[in-house]
Amino acid sequence: MGKLLYKPFGLLFGALGGVLAGAVFKQVWKAVGGEEEAPSATDEERSWREVLPAAALQGAIFAVVKAAVDRGGAAGVRRLTGTWPT
């Protein structure tokens, strides 16, 4: 039962987590990169040295936010149902 309850909430929290991760990345990039926007991989004017670190930072932030959201959602389901969703 916990698994069925978790799925719709997991999808919703995943979408919200993506929005949150995007906002966090934008703020971190402003502080680290000193620019409003991170370099795009297809921007011909940007070098590999600019694009790859930005992509790595973005990926790390998205992974951490996703793990936190997934873990928090599973813990919430356990509090409600008494079982961990697997």
Secondary structure, DSSP 8 states (H G I E B T S, - for coil): -HHHHHHHHHHHHHHHHHHHHHHHHHHHHHHHHSSSS---TT-TTS-HHHHHHHHHHHHHHHHHHHHHHHHHHHHHHHHHHSS---
